[in-house]
């Protein structure tokens, strides 16, 4: 009798074990969630046009921010396409990391000048000559004013803007470019109370090299505020007008 009872208890125990095992092993695995979002804006020139917080705010507004979302429900391609559709963005790459995060790398368009023309137009000019209307984003760029059309800007200012951006000295020194009605250019520097009359934008590299040499060998001796206008229009000449 006792042996029979023990066999019944053992059978019940084994049945309970198998039921519990089946329940545990058949329980669906918990889907991992995104533990963080790493956003990197490729701004090697420190223009500061678009920042990481701008991308984060944009994705949250579009309800595409992947933070704390199930990893298998995050549409990486959709995030890339949405960011890349912005006229300010050249490209976007999105991928999942081994640590359970989502990484987003964004490359903005390379804007070189901020144009505010006499005809009322205000836009950013990129390195390909494209004009993009100014928005809430702010870029720390030289300002172009005066009688400048989009055609003039594309044909005459793109190379100048690229040169300024890549040259450490002139990138810090040039604050404003004024386009005169005849197409000549005046440059307003950040340091020194004078105007640099560049004349035609042709051969601007030679003219600015000449001016840089004059800064070092001339103005450093007589003072940067002695002249009101420094003219570079004529070949191999620098004409200074005293105040």
Protein Blocks (a to p, Z undefined) as FASTA:
>chain_A
ZZmmmmmmmmmmmmmmmmmmmmmmmpccdddddfbdcdddddfkonomacfklmmmmmmm
nopafghpafklpcfklmmmmmmmpmkbfbdcddddfkopacddddddddfbdcddfkop
acdddfkopacdddfbdcdddddedjddfklmmmmmmmmmmmmmmmmklmmmpmbdcddf
kopacdddfbocddddebjaehklmmmmmmmmmmmmmmmmnopklpfbdcfkbghiacdd
dZZ
